[in-house]
């Protein structure tokens, strides 16, 4: 089995965030850092080269793939911040409607700048997501492979 790439490192979170080139993106990253520290009561650490994470859990999928991951985290990517705060957005529909300008992936929330979103709603999402992330029954659902329905063969 391949070695897991996203694992805790000894790199300083503050040093990493201070290297974010864009001043607004850097300021937004420090705002999210403070918010997540306050919500979790934990100290952050780097996961891989670019994810700031809080807490840790071990997952194992039905496929046998297993590893460790942060409970919640974020990454100040160029042009947008990626927030990893939930195993999925199904239970977050009400929050997402109130949040402001954003995009979502399977488990990622993408925000270009914090000025585009309601910070109180974002904080509430982080609180709920952190609470969910601590529930063992939800941890193995995070990014678990989705089975695509089989296409029926066309008869010729």
Secondary structure, 3 states (H helix, E strand, C coil): CCCCCCCECCCCHHHHHHCCCCHHHHHHHHHHHHHHHHHHCCCCEEECCCEEEECCEEEECCCCCEEEECCEEEEEECCEEEEECCCCCHHHHHHHHHHECCEECCCCEEECCHHHECHHHHHHHHHHHHHHHCCHHHHCCCCCCCCCCCCCCCCC
